[in-house]
Amino acid sequence: MKNQLLAAAAALAIVTAPSLARAEATQDIAALKVESAALQKQNEQLEQRLKKLEQKQAAQRQKLEAQQQDAARPSPTSFMAADLPFLKGGPASCAPLTLDGPLTFCGITVFGTVDAGVGWVSHGLPENGKNYEGESLINKFTNHPYWGVAQNNLQQTTLGVKGETELLPGLSGVFMASTGINPQSGQLANMPGTLVDNQGLNRSAYSFSGDGGRGGQAFNDQLFVGLASPEFGQLTFGRHRPFSVDLVNGYDPTGGSYSFSPIAFNGQFVQGLGATESARWDDSFKYRVTYGPVHFGAMYKFADGNSGCNYIGTLVSPKTTVQTCYPSHDDAYQFNLGGTYGALELDAVGGVYHQAVVIAGGNSPLSSSQLLGASVFTSNTGIAVNSTGLNANTLQALISDNVGFAVAAKYTWNQFKFFAGYAHDELQNPSNNVGIGAQNDQGGYQLSSVNNAFYAHPKVLQTVWAGVRYAYNPQTDFVGAYYHVSQNQFGTLGQNATCGAATQNAKAAQCAGDLNAGSVYVDYHFTKRFDIYAGMEVSTVSGGIAGGTVSTSGTLTALGFNYYTNWAPVAGARFTF
């Protein structure tokens, strides 16, 4: 009996064991589900807490950044380096300056160049402290050998500041402010001022004078502000170099050297589309953009200043009433297109400048009679009106509407870089008159005698140049260049009759003529900031380019050049920062 009971119990255990195991598993799953739900809820709570902490931390970081920016911003009345956070031991919002790189701090870069040396010219004049171009190119009034300080030989001595700051992702604000200085005198670059300094003097008593695109302004080079984007380009407003100046700086074998390049020395050729004062544009905007190997640019100059009147009468009692005054029409525009293909670089520039100013009589100062008050206004129809006024610190001028274009190329092969270019400029009488008292000149100088009818036919200037730079080693460059400028015969019948005169000084400035110049120099770099150089330019003029002032009847009224060839060796040093 006992054995039977044990067998029955064993059989029951075998039957009920799976059911119990299933019940226990079901209980375990239920418990795990409850535990998982609790953990999920706890995780959600932790994520919410983490999110709140991150938001709080971001707000604190933004507040700290704003405080740092406020601390770094100068007060309206003062700016002291000791106020900047990194100098006070606080958080650094701007990296400190380094000795090897550019002088950049908080997006602001200070830059400049000092370039000076000594030189000799076979035909020169005593130096004028406002002259920034030196005396290498043959000049109308030079009359004797001259030895002395030679300034700005390879590069204009400059002091400037520029900056860029990010406004939005991919968009920055930019600015530039730069000016030219004469290292031999410390004065601001001011070629029109050299003419004022010589007014009323006999030409044998002149200091060196000429005309140029810098008129003694505080920022006589560039002063602009605008926006820049890597994708959409740069648009700026203010005072600019036109694209024609950029082309000379980029494609002249000498890099735009005053002492070795006539197209850099005299902005009339190429840079100013026939008028050297047009080598800087006030009241203008400039747009540039690059897509891959191609770049494009456009710029426009708004009319500014005033265009004076046709007759100022006498400024002593009783005063004569002003007759007709003219609104300003000195607007201008240029376009630029260029690109690169391997080692070849190309650029083209074309544009128009209305009411361009060329100082009359080959960059002549006022005569003694003009300084005492005699003025002549000649309309674009040839009507001349004489008047008397106060002419101190004024200039006489020819006015023209100019149109021109230039193309240039450079090619790099091993240690050689080859350059070539061509420019074509046409000058004709302006569509709108400029009168006495106009302030169209660089630096705001007023115009007294004004001629709007100088060009009986359009004057055509053609300029060709070529050259090579050879990198002898990483420190030494040898440079050679040649330049040729020609003008057509554009005078009246009487003026043109003098073009076959037996002597050069009997020829009119309106006759066909030529300028030729060649230069060679070596440039040795001790460091990337300091170099020394030595070389020479030889320039010659003939025909109308060296001619005198002749009346429409063919009567010589003013002499042309004293001499027709100039030898100009020079040596110097340059420091750039």
C-alpha positions as CSV (number, residue, x, y, z in Angstrom):
1,M,0.0,0.0,0.0
2,K,2.8,2.4,0.9
3,N,4.5,1.8,-2.4
4,Q,1.3,2.5,-4.3
5,L,0.9,5.9,-2.5
6,L,4.5,6.9,-3.3
7,A,4.0,6.0,-7.0
8,A,0.8,8.1,-7.2
9,A,2.5,11.1,-5.6
10,A,5.4,10.9,-8.1
11,A,3.0,10.8,-11.0
12,L,1.1,13.8,-9.7
13,A,4.3,15.8,-9.3
14,I,5.3,15.0,-12.9
15,V,1.9,16.2,-14.1
16,T,1.7,19.5,-12.1
17,A,5.4,20.7,-12.5
18,P,5.1,22.4,-15.9
19,S,2.0,24.3,-14.8
20,L,3.8,25.7,-11.8
21,A,6.8,26.7,-13.9
22,R,4.5,28.6,-16.3
23,A,2.8,30.4,-13.4
24,E,6.2,31.5,-12.0
25,A,7.4,32.8,-15.4
26,T,4.2,34.8,-15.9
27,Q,4.7,36.4,-12.6
28,D,8.4,37.3,-13.5
29,I,7.4,38.9,-16.8
30,A,4.7,41.0,-15.1
31,A,7.2,42.2,-12.5
32,L,9.8,43.1,-15.2
33,K,7.1,45.1,-17.1
34,V,6.3,47.0,-14.0
35,E,10.0,47.6,-13.3
36,S,10.6,48.7,-17.0
37,A,7.8,51.2,-16.9
38,A,9.2,52.7,-13.7
39,L,12.7,53.0,-15.3
40,Q,11.3,54.6,-18.4
41,K,9.4,57.2,-16.4
42,Q,12.5,57.9,-14.4
43,N,14.6,58.3,-17.6
44,E,12.1,60.8,-19.0
45,Q,12.3,62.8,-15.8
46,L,16.2,62.7,-16.0
47,E,16.1,63.9,-19.7
48,Q,13.8,66.8,-18.8
49,R,16.1,67.8,-16.0
50,L,19.1,67.6,-18.3
51,K,17.4,69.7,-21.0
52,K,16.6,72.4,-18.4
53,L,20.2,72.4,-17.2
54,E,21.5,72.7,-20.8
55,Q,19.1,75.7,-21.5
56,K,20.3,77.4,-18.3
57,Q,23.9,76.8,-19.2
58,A,23.4,78.3,-22.7
59,A,21.7,81.3,-21.3
60,Q,24.6,81.8,-18.8
61,R,27.1,81.4,-21.7
62,Q,25.3,84.0,-23.9
63,K,25.2,86.4,-20.9
64,L,29.0,85.9,-20.3
65,E,29.8,86.5,-24.0
66,A,27.7,89.7,-24.0
67,Q,29.6,90.9,-20.9
68,Q,32.9,90.1,-22.5
69,Q,31.9,92.1,-25.7
70,D,30.8,95.1,-23.6
71,A,34.1,95.0,-21.6
72,A,36.2,94.9,-24.8
73,R,34.2,97.7,-26.5
74,P,35.9,101.1,-26.1
75,S,34.0,103.9,-24.3
76,P,32.7,106.8,-26.4
77,T,35.3,109.1,-25.1
78,S,38.4,107.0,-24.5
79,F,40.2,103.8,-25.4
80,M,42.9,102.3,-23.2
81,A,44.7,99.0,-23.8
82,A,44.5,98.2,-20.1
83,D,40.7,98.1,-20.4
84,L,40.8,95.1,-22.6
85,P,39.8,91.8,-20.9
86,F,42.9,89.7,-21.8
87,L,45.2,92.4,-20.5
88,K,43.3,92.6,-17.2
89,G,43.5,88.9,-16.7
90,G,39.9,88.3,-17.6
91,P,38.5,86.1,-20.4
92,A,40.2,86.7,-23.7
93,S,37.8,87.9,-26.5
94,C,40.6,88.6,-28.9
95,A,43.9,86.8,-29.5
96,P,47.0,88.9,-28.7
97,L,49.3,90.2,-31.4
98,T,52.1,88.0,-32.8
99,L,55.4,89.2,-34.2
100,D,55.4,87.0,-37.4
101,G,51.9,87.7,-38.7
102,P,50.1,90.8,-39.7
103,L,49.4,93.5,-37.1
104,T,45.8,92.2,-36.5
105,F,43.8,92.5,-33.4
106,C,40.0,91.8,-33.0
107,G,39.7,91.8,-36.8
108,I,41.4,95.1,-37.2
109,T,44.7,95.2,-39.2
110,V,47.2,98.1,-39.2
111,F,49.4,98.1,-42.3
112,G,51.9,100.3,-44.0
113,T,55.0,100.8,-46.1
114,V,58.0,103.2,-45.8
115,D,60.1,103.4,-49.1
116,A,62.9,105.9,-49.6
117,G,66.4,106.1,-51.0
118,V,68.7,108.4,-53.0
119,G,68.8,109.1,-56.7
120,W,70.2,111.2,-59.5
121,V,68.4,112.6,-62.6
122,S,70.0,114.1,-65.6
123,H,67.2,116.7,-65.8
124,G,65.5,117.6,-62.5
125,L,64.3,120.3,-60.2
126,P,64.6,121.0,-56.5
127,E,62.2,118.7,-54.7
128,N,58.8,119.7,-53.5
129,G,57.6,118.2,-50.1
130,K,54.2,117.4,-51.5
131,N,55.5,115.4,-54.5
132,Y,55.0,111.7,-53.9
133,E,56.1,110.4,-57.3
134,G,59.8,111.3,-57.4
135,E,61.5,112.7,-60.5
136,S,62.4,109.6,-62.7
137,L,60.0,110.4,-65.6
138,I,60.9,113.3,-67.9
139,N,59.0,116.4,-66.9
140,K,58.1,119.6,-68.8
141,F,60.0,122.0,-66.5
142,T,63.1,120.1,-65.4
143,N,66.3,121.9,-66.4
144,H,69.4,120.7,-64.6
145,P,71.0,117.5,-63.0
146,Y,69.6,116.9,-59.6
147,W,70.9,114.6,-56.7
148,G,69.0,114.0,-53.6
149,V,66.5,111.9,-51.6
150,A,64.3,109.7,-53.8
151,Q,61.0,108.8,-52.3
152,N,58.4,106.0,-53.0
153,N,60.5,104.3,-55.6
154,L,59.0,100.8,-55.5
155,Q,55.9,101.6,-53.5
156,Q,54.0,104.6,-52.2
157,T,54.8,105.2,-48.5
158,T,51.4,104.3,-46.9
159,L,49.8,104.1,-43.5
160,G,46.4,102.4,-43.2
161,V,44.0,100.3,-41.2
162,K,41.4,97.8,-42.4
163,G,39.0,95.4,-40.7
164,E,36.5,92.6,-41.1
165,T,34.0,91.3,-38.7
166,E,31.4,88.5,-39.1
167,L,27.8,89.8,-39.0
168,L,26.0,86.6,-40.0
169,P,27.2,83.2,-41.1
170,G,28.8,83.9,-44.5
171,L,28.4,87.7,-44.3
172,S,31.0,90.2,-42.9
173,G,31.3,93.9,-42.5
174,V,34.6,95.3,-44.0
175,F,36.3,98.7,-44.1
176,M,39.5,100.3,-45.3
177,A,41.2,103.6,-44.5
178,S,44.6,104.4,-46.0
179,T,46.7,107.4,-47.0
180,G,49.9,108.2,-48.8
181,I,52.8,110.1,-47.0
182,N,56.0,111.6,-48.4
183,P,58.9,110.2,-46.4
184,Q,61.3,113.0,-47.4
185,S,59.0,115.7,-45.8
186,G,56.4,114.0,-43.7
187,Q,53.6,115.7,-45.7
188,L,50.6,114.0,-47.2
189,A,50.8,113.1,-50.9
190,N,49.5,116.1,-52.8
191,M,50.5,116.6,-56.4
192,P,47.9,119.4,-57.2
193,G,49.5,121.2,-54.2
194,T,52.9,121.2,-56.0
195,L,51.3,123.3,-58.7
196,V,49.8,125.8,-56.2
197,D,53.2,126.1,-54.6
198,N,54.7,127.3,-57.9
199,Q,51.9,129.6,-59.0
200,G,53.0,133.1,-60.2
201,L,56.7,132.1,-60.4
202,N,59.0,132.1,-63.5
203,R,59.4,128.5,-64.7
204,S,63.2,128.7,-64.0
205,A,62.3,129.1,-60.3
206,Y,60.0,126.1,-60.0
207,S,60.3,123.2,-57.6
208,F,59.2,119.9,-59.0
209,S,55.5,119.9,-59.8
210,G,53.0,117.7,-61.6
211,D,49.4,116.4,-61.3
212,G,48.0,113.3,-59.7
213,G,45.1,111.5,-58.1
214,R,46.1,112.3,-54.5
215,G,45.3,115.9,-53.4
216,G,46.4,116.1,-49.8
217,Q,43.3,114.6,-48.3
218,A,43.5,113.0,-44.9
219,F,42.8,109.6,-46.6
220,N,44.1,110.3,-50.1
221,D,44.3,106.7,-51.1
222,Q,41.1,104.8,-50.1
223,L,38.4,105.2,-47.5
224,F,35.4,102.8,-47.8
225,V,33.0,100.5,-45.8
226,G,30.8,97.7,-47.0
227,L,29.8,94.0,-46.9
228,A,31.7,90.9,-48.0
229,S,30.6,87.3,-48.7
230,P,32.6,84.4,-49.9
231,E,29.7,83.4,-52.1
232,F,28.2,86.8,-53.3
233,G,31.3,89.0,-53.4
234,Q,32.2,92.4,-51.8
235,L,30.3,95.7,-52.1
236,T,31.8,98.8,-50.6
237,F,31.0,102.6,-50.6
238,G,33.4,105.6,-50.3
239,R,36.7,106.5,-52.0
240,H,38.2,103.8,-54.1
241,R,40.9,102.9,-56.6
242,P,39.2,102.2,-59.9
243,F,39.8,98.8,-61.6
244,S,42.2,100.5,-64.0
245,V,44.6,101.2,-61.1
246,D,44.2,97.6,-59.8
247,L,45.1,96.4,-63.3
248,V,48.3,98.4,-63.4
249,N,49.3,97.2,-59.9
250,G,48.7,93.6,-60.8
251,Y,50.1,93.5,-64.4
252,D,52.9,96.1,-64.5
253,P,56.2,94.2,-64.4
254,T,57.4,96.6,-61.7
255,G,54.3,96.2,-59.6
256,G,53.3,99.9,-60.0
257,S,56.7,101.4,-59.2
258,Y,56.9,105.2,-59.5
259,S,60.7,105.2,-60.2
260,F,60.6,102.4,-62.9
261,S,57.2,102.6,-64.6
262,P,55.7,105.6,-66.4
263,I,52.2,104.0,-66.3
264,A,52.5,104.1,-62.5
265,F,54.1,107.5,-62.3
266,N,51.7,109.2,-64.6
267,G,48.1,108.1,-64.0
268,Q,47.1,109.7,-67.2
269,F,48.3,106.6,-69.0
270,V,46.0,103.6,-68.3
271,Q,45.1,104.4,-64.6
272,G,42.9,107.5,-65.1
273,L,41.6,106.7,-68.6
274,G,43.5,109.7,-69.9
275,A,43.4,112.0,-66.8
276,T,45.7,111.3,-63.9
277,E,43.3,112.9,-61.4
278,S,40.8,110.2,-62.2
279,A,42.9,107.5,-60.6
280,R,40.9,107.9,-57.4
281,W,37.1,108.1,-57.2
282,D,35.2,109.8,-54.4
283,D,31.5,109.1,-53.8
284,S,31.6,105.7,-55.4
285,F,30.7,102.1,-54.9
286,K,32.7,99.1,-56.0
287,Y,31.5,95.5,-56.4
288,R,33.7,92.4,-56.9
289,V,32.9,88.7,-57.1
290,T,34.8,85.6,-57.9
291,Y,33.4,82.2,-59.2
292,G,36.1,79.6,-59.5
293,P,38.8,80.9,-61.8
294,V,36.8,83.9,-63.1
295,H,36.2,87.3,-61.4
296,F,34.0,90.2,-62.3
297,G,33.7,93.7,-61.0
298,A,31.6,96.9,-61.5
299,M,31.9,100.3,-60.0
300,Y,30.1,103.7,-60.3
301,K,31.0,107.2,-59.2
302,F,28.2,109.6,-58.4
303,A,28.4,113.2,-59.5
304,D,29.8,115.4,-56.7
305,G,31.2,118.8,-56.1
306,N,30.1,121.8,-58.2
307,S,30.9,122.7,-61.8
308,G,31.4,126.5,-61.4
309,C,30.2,129.3,-63.6
310,N,31.0,130.8,-66.9
311,Y,31.9,134.3,-65.6
312,I,32.8,135.5,-62.2
313,G,33.3,139.1,-63.2
314,T,35.2,141.1,-60.7
315,L,35.3,140.5,-57.0
316,V,36.0,144.1,-56.2
317,S,33.3,146.8,-55.9
318,P,31.1,147.1,-57.9
319,K,30.7,143.3,-58.3
320,T,29.6,141.9,-61.6
321,T,26.7,139.5,-61.5
322,V,27.4,135.8,-62.2
323,Q,26.0,134.8,-65.5
324,T,25.5,131.1,-65.9
325,C,26.4,128.3,-63.4
326,Y,26.5,124.6,-64.2
327,P,25.4,121.5,-62.3
328,S,28.0,118.8,-61.8
329,H,28.0,115.9,-64.2
330,D,31.3,114.2,-63.2
331,D,29.9,110.7,-62.8
332,A,31.9,107.6,-64.0
333,Y,31.7,103.9,-64.3
334,Q,34.0,100.9,-65.0
335,F,33.7,97.2,-65.4
336,N,36.3,94.4,-64.9
337,L,36.5,90.8,-66.1
338,G,39.3,88.4,-65.6
339,G,40.4,85.0,-64.8
340,T,43.2,82.4,-64.5
341,Y,44.0,79.3,-66.6
342,G,46.8,77.3,-65.2
343,A,49.9,79.6,-65.1
344,L,48.1,82.3,-67.2
345,E,46.3,85.3,-65.8
346,L,44.1,87.7,-67.8
347,D,42.2,90.9,-67.0
348,A,40.2,93.5,-69.0
349,V,38.9,96.9,-67.8
350,G,36.7,99.4,-69.6
351,G,34.9,102.5,-68.5
352,V,33.8,106.1,-68.9
353,Y,34.6,109.3,-66.9
354,H,32.7,112.5,-67.5
355,Q,34.2,116.0,-66.8
356,A,37.6,114.6,-66.1
357,V,40.2,117.2,-65.0
358,V,43.6,117.6,-66.7
359,I,45.8,120.5,-65.4
360,A,46.2,122.8,-68.4
361,G,49.4,123.5,-70.3
362,G,51.2,120.2,-69.4
363,N,50.7,120.5,-65.6
364,S,51.4,124.2,-65.5
365,P,51.0,126.4,-62.4
366,L,49.2,129.7,-62.8
367,S,51.1,132.5,-64.4
368,S,51.7,135.8,-62.6
369,S,48.9,137.5,-64.4
370,Q,46.5,134.6,-63.6
371,L,47.6,134.7,-60.0
372,L,46.7,138.4,-59.9
373,G,43.2,137.5,-61.1
374,A,43.1,137.1,-64.9
375,S,40.9,134.1,-65.8
376,V,39.5,132.7,-69.0
377,F,36.5,130.4,-69.4
378,T,36.1,128.6,-72.7
379,S,32.9,126.7,-73.3
380,N,32.6,123.4,-75.2
381,T,31.5,125.4,-78.2
382,G,34.6,127.5,-78.2
383,I,33.2,130.7,-76.7
384,A,35.8,132.4,-74.5
385,V,35.0,134.8,-71.6
386,N,37.6,136.8,-69.8
387,S,37.1,137.7,-66.1
388,T,39.0,138.9,-63.0
389,G,38.9,137.2,-59.6
390,L,40.9,136.1,-56.6
391,N,42.9,133.2,-58.0
392,A,45.2,132.3,-55.1
393,N,45.3,128.5,-54.4
394,T,43.5,127.7,-57.6
395,L,44.4,125.7,-60.7
396,Q,43.8,126.0,-64.5
397,A,42.4,123.0,-66.2
398,L,41.4,121.2,-69.4
399,I,38.1,119.3,-69.1
400,S,37.2,116.2,-71.1
401,D,34.8,113.3,-71.3
402,N,37.0,110.1,-71.3
403,V,36.4,106.6,-72.4
404,G,38.9,103.8,-72.4
405,F,39.8,100.2,-72.0
406,A,42.8,98.1,-71.1
407,V,43.7,94.4,-71.4
408,A,46.7,92.7,-69.7
409,A,48.2,89.3,-69.1
410,K,50.9,87.6,-67.1
411,Y,52.3,84.1,-67.4
412,T,54.5,82.2,-64.9
413,W,57.1,79.7,-66.2
414,N,59.6,78.3,-63.7
415,Q,61.4,81.2,-62.2
416,F,60.2,83.7,-64.8
417,K,57.0,85.8,-64.9
418,F,56.2,87.5,-68.1
419,F,53.9,90.6,-68.4
420,A,52.2,92.4,-71.3
421,G,49.4,95.0,-71.6
422,Y,47.6,97.4,-73.9
423,A,45.4,100.4,-73.2
424,H,43.3,102.7,-75.4
425,D,41.9,106.0,-74.1
426,E,40.0,108.7,-75.9
427,L,39.5,112.3,-74.7
428,Q,37.0,114.7,-76.2
429,N,35.3,118.0,-75.2
430,P,32.8,117.5,-72.4
431,S,29.1,117.3,-73.1
432,N,28.5,119.5,-70.0
433,N,30.7,122.6,-69.3
434,V,32.8,123.1,-66.2
435,G,33.2,126.7,-65.2
436,I,35.3,129.0,-63.1
437,G,35.1,128.2,-59.3
438,A,34.4,124.5,-59.9
439,Q,35.7,122.1,-57.2
440,N,36.1,119.0,-59.4
441,D,39.8,118.8,-58.6
442,Q,41.4,116.3,-56.2
443,G,41.7,117.8,-52.7
444,G,38.9,120.3,-53.4
445,Y,41.1,122.9,-55.1
446,Q,39.1,125.4,-57.1
447,L,39.6,125.9,-60.8
448,S,40.1,129.4,-62.3
449,S,40.9,129.4,-66.0
450,V,38.9,126.4,-67.5
451,N,39.0,125.2,-71.1
452,N,36.1,122.9,-72.3
453,A,37.2,123.1,-76.0
454,F,40.8,121.9,-76.1
455,Y,40.1,118.9,-78.3
456,A,39.2,119.9,-81.8
457,H,39.2,116.2,-82.5
458,P,39.2,113.3,-80.0
459,K,42.6,112.7,-78.5
460,V,43.6,109.1,-78.6
461,L,46.3,107.7,-76.2
462,Q,47.6,104.2,-76.8
463,T,49.8,102.5,-74.3
464,V,51.8,99.3,-74.7
465,W,54.0,97.6,-72.1
466,A,55.9,94.4,-71.6
467,G,58.4,93.0,-69.1
468,V,59.7,90.1,-67.1
469,R,60.6,89.3,-63.5
470,Y,63.2,86.7,-62.8
471,A,63.5,85.1,-59.4
472,Y,67.2,84.4,-59.2
473,N,66.7,82.8,-55.8
474,P,64.0,83.1,-53.0
475,Q,65.5,86.5,-52.0
476,T,66.5,88.2,-55.2
477,D,64.4,89.4,-58.2
478,F,65.7,90.9,-61.4
479,V,63.1,93.1,-63.3
480,G,63.1,94.6,-66.8
481,A,60.3,96.5,-68.5
482,Y,59.6,98.6,-71.6
483,Y,56.7,101.1,-72.1
484,H,55.5,103.0,-75.2
485,V,52.8,105.7,-75.3
486,S,51.6,107.4,-78.4
487,Q,49.0,110.2,-79.1
488,N,47.4,111.1,-82.4
489,Q,47.2,114.6,-84.0
490,F,44.0,116.2,-82.7
491,G,44.4,120.0,-83.1
492,T,42.9,122.6,-85.3
493,L,44.3,123.4,-88.8
494,G,46.6,126.1,-87.4
495,Q,47.8,123.9,-84.6
496,N,48.3,120.9,-86.9
497,A,50.4,123.2,-89.2
498,T,53.1,123.3,-86.6
499,C,53.4,119.5,-86.4
500,G,56.0,119.6,-89.3
501,A,58.0,122.3,-87.6
502,A,61.8,122.1,-88.0
503,T,62.4,122.2,-84.2
504,Q,60.7,120.2,-81.5
505,N,60.0,123.3,-79.3
506,A,57.9,124.8,-82.2
507,K,55.5,121.9,-82.2
508,A,52.1,122.1,-80.6
509,A,50.9,119.8,-77.8
510,Q,48.0,118.8,-80.2
511,C,50.4,117.1,-82.6
512,A,51.1,113.4,-82.7
513,G,53.8,112.3,-80.3
514,D,55.5,109.5,-78.4
515,L,56.9,108.6,-75.0
516,N,59.3,105.7,-74.6
517,A,60.7,104.4,-71.4
518,G,62.8,101.4,-70.3
519,S,63.8,100.3,-66.8
520,V,65.9,97.6,-65.1
521,Y,66.4,97.0,-61.3
522,V,67.3,94.3,-58.8
523,D,65.4,93.8,-55.6
524,Y,66.9,91.9,-52.6
525,H,64.8,90.8,-49.7
526,F,66.6,90.4,-46.3
527,T,63.3,89.4,-44.8
528,K,59.7,89.4,-45.9
529,R,59.3,92.9,-44.5
530,F,62.6,94.5,-45.5
531,D,64.3,94.8,-48.9
532,I,66.8,96.9,-50.7
533,Y,66.8,97.7,-54.5
534,A,68.8,99.6,-57.2
535,G,68.1,100.3,-60.8
536,M,67.6,102.9,-63.5
537,E,64.9,104.3,-65.8
538,V,65.5,106.1,-69.1
539,S,62.5,108.1,-70.6
540,T,62.2,110.1,-73.8
541,V,59.4,112.2,-75.3
542,S,58.9,113.6,-78.8
543,G,56.3,115.4,-81.0
544,G,53.1,116.6,-79.3
545,I,53.7,114.9,-76.0
546,A,56.7,117.3,-75.6
547,G,55.0,120.1,-77.5
548,G,54.2,123.6,-76.3
549,T,50.9,125.5,-76.1
550,V,49.9,126.9,-79.5
551,S,46.9,129.1,-80.4
552,T,44.3,128.0,-82.9
553,S,46.0,130.2,-85.5
554,G,49.3,128.4,-84.9
555,T,51.1,131.0,-82.7
556,L,53.3,129.6,-80.0
557,T,52.0,131.0,-76.6
558,A,54.0,128.8,-74.2
559,L,57.1,126.6,-74.5
560,G,57.1,122.8,-74.3
561,F,59.6,120.6,-72.6
562,N,63.0,122.0,-71.8
563,Y,64.7,118.6,-72.4
564,Y,63.5,115.4,-74.1
565,T,65.5,112.6,-72.4
566,N,66.0,111.8,-68.7
567,W,68.3,109.3,-67.1
568,A,67.3,108.3,-63.5
569,P,69.4,105.8,-61.5
570,V,68.1,105.2,-57.9
571,A,68.8,103.0,-54.9
572,G,66.8,102.6,-51.7
573,A,65.2,100.5,-49.1
574,R,61.6,99.5,-48.2
575,F,60.0,98.3,-45.0
576,T,56.5,96.8,-45.1
577,F,54.3,95.9,-42.1
